[in-house]
């Protein structure tokens, strides 16, 4: 059933009627036919789904005191959405977010929320292309508990706008050591996305982007 604004001579509708979906986006009002969603089953997607299920189940096993700590952490750490509005996550959301990263990178989990702020975005990120490789450099982090997660997209047209959602995970070198060489690449134009992860709590930074041409 579609919900309409100003019935009969409606100027806006949201919902579906006879297999046609009506909605409004930032680009304007639209109608489209319904298509069944595609069930993605790549190895990486199956791995992530397995981790989400595992961590969600583990949430039920931690103490109520620790769940209360996560809920308090969530209240104190709102997130900013695409429209730059503050958005509150639940304690469960934060627990899953941190522990999926911890499990994926470290093979470990944490029962209590982070006691320190998340890491800074990789600074001065620069990619230098060469023969079959890209040397990626950033300002090294201090300490011994940071990793830089590198995702790569390419080869692609130099005029194309890189999209992190289309990049693939490549490596996670220590954040204290720079540069790192990504090898075995075919010739062309590449985008490299980087974020830092704290190995103690699973918090991650925002993304940085650099590009390079491989010969």
N, C-alpha and C positions, 0 to 999 in steps of 0.2 A: 504494500500500500504506500502510495506517495503522499507526503505531507506538503501542502501548498500554501503559499502566501498570497493573500487577496484572492479567495476562491472564485471559481468560474472564469473570470478574466485574470487568471493567475499570472504573476510576474516572476515567480520562483517556485521550484518544486524540488523536493529531496525524497528519494526512495525509488521504488520500482513499480511499474505497471506493465503487465503483459510482456515481461522479459526485457523491458527497456528501463535503464537506470538513469534517474535524473539527479543532478547534484550541482554544486557551485564551488568553484575553486578560485585561486588567485587570478587565473586566466579568464574567468567569467563563468557563465552558466553553460551546462552541456547536457546532452543525452547520449547514451551509448547502449548498445545491446549487451546483454549479460554473457560473459564467457567464464567457464569454470577455471578456477586458479590452477596453475601448473604446480605440481608437487616436485620441487627441486630435490635431487638426491645425489649430489656430488659427494665425494669423500669428505670434503671440508664441511659441507652443510650437515651431513650426518654426524660428524664429530661434534659440531657445535650443539646440535640437538641433544646428543647424548650427554654432553656436559651440563646443559640447562636442566635436563631431567635429573641428573645426579645431584646437582647443587640444590635444586628445589626440594628434593627429598631430604637432603641433609639439613635444610633449614628446620624441618620438623623435629630433628634430633637434638638441636642445641637447647640450652636451658632457657627458661622463660626470662631470666635475668638478662641473658645476652640478647634475646630478641628485643627486650625493652631498650637495651643500649643501642641497637641498630635503629629502632624506631625514633629514639631521641636524636641520633646522628642524622637521620633523614630530615627531621624537622629543622635542624640547624644548617642543613646544606641543600638549599633549593637549587635546581638546575635552570638554566636559561634555554628556552626553546627557540625554534627558528624565527619566531616573531619577536624575540627578545623579551619575552614575558617569563616571570619566575614560575617554576613548576616544581611542586613537591613530589618526590618519589616516596615510596613506602620503605620501611626498614627492610622488608623482604627484597624489594628491588635493588637496594644498595648491596645487600648480602650476596645476591646472585651476581650483580655486576662485578664486584670485587673478586668473588671466589671463582667465577668462570675464568677470569684472567689468571688468577693464581694457579688454578688447576691446569690450565692450558700451558702456561709458561714454566711453572715450578713443580707441578705434580703435588701441590699441597693446598690446604685451605686454612682460613682463619675464622675463629668463632666470634671475635670481637671486632668492632668497627675501627677504622683508622684513627690513630692518635695524632697524626701529623697531616699537613696539607698535601695535596697531590703534587707530583713533580711538575717542573716548568717545561714548556714546549721546547723541543730541540732548537737551540739558538744557532744562528749563522749557518743554516743548512745549505750546503752547496754540493751539487753533483758534477763531476768531471768525467766526460765520456772518453773512451779509448777504444782499442781494438778488442771487441768482444766483451767489454766490461764498463762498469761505472764505478768510480771512486766517490763514495759519499762521505762528506765530512761535516762535523758539527762541533760546537764548543763542548769539550768533554765535561762530564758531570763529576762532582767530587764524591768521595765515598766509594762503596763497593756494592751498592744495592739498587742500581738502576740498569734497565735495558732499553735500547732503542729499537722499536719495532718498525721494520721497513717493509712497505708494500709497494709493488711496482706495477705500472700499467704501460704496455707497449709491446712491440713497436707500433706507432700510430702516426697519423698525419701531423706535421708540425703545427698546423693551424687548429687542431682540435683542442677543446678545453678539457683538461684532465679531470676525471671524476674518481674520487676515492672509492665509491661503491663498486667501480669496475676494476679496481686494482686487486692484485693477488698478493697474499702474504709471501714474503721472500725469506726473511731472516730476522734474528733478534740479537744482535751483538751487544756486548757490554757497553753501557753508556759512558764509561770512563775512558774508553779507548776509541780514538778517532784518527784517521778515517777508516772506513770499512769498504772492501771491494766486493761488488756484486759481479760475478763472472758468468761465463757461458751464455752470453746474450747475442742475439742476432743483430745485424746492423739496423739502424733506424732511430727514431726519436722516442724517448721514454720519459715518463713522469715517475718520481719517487716520492712517496708519502712517508712521513716519519712521525712517531709519537713516542713519548717516554713512559715506561711503566716502572712503578715502585715494587721491587721484589718482596717487600715486607708486608704489603697490604693489598696489592692489586690495583691501586689507583693509577689512572693514566692521564696524560696531558692532552691538550688539544693538538691538532695536526699541523705539521709544517710540510711544505711542498717545494721540491726542486725539480728541474728538468735537465736532461743531458742527451747528447747524440752519440750513439755507438757506431763506430766504423767497422 
